[in-house]
Amino acid sequence: MARQELAKNHIDIIPKYEGDPNTLSMYIGACEYLAVTFGNPQTCEYLAVTFGNPQNPADAINGFLLKIFQSKLEGGALQLVGSREVIPSWNDLKNLLQ
């Protein structure tokens, strides 16, 4: 899919996630859609969004996406993730939530 400008309406497709296993697949699916659509395939596997090099705009988008994904966490999910110093990739975040 062609890269597009990441806009608020794209970010809004990600539902808030509080830690309920029944809604995890909706959260992951929306995050993966944005990772595929906007992530930089040159620097990462599409599901392994990493911070990359923040000085390189092509890499910086991956770190930005990871921060967006984390910003949608609330409640127990936020407590689980917030207790970690660094979560380096989307795969790491996803595995932590599962």
Secondary structure, DSSP 4 states (H G I P E B T S, - for coil): -------HHHHTTSPPB-S-TTTHHHHHHHHHHHHHHHS-TTTS-TT--B---TTSHHHHHHHHHHHHHHHTB-HHHHHHHHTSS---BHHHHHHHH-
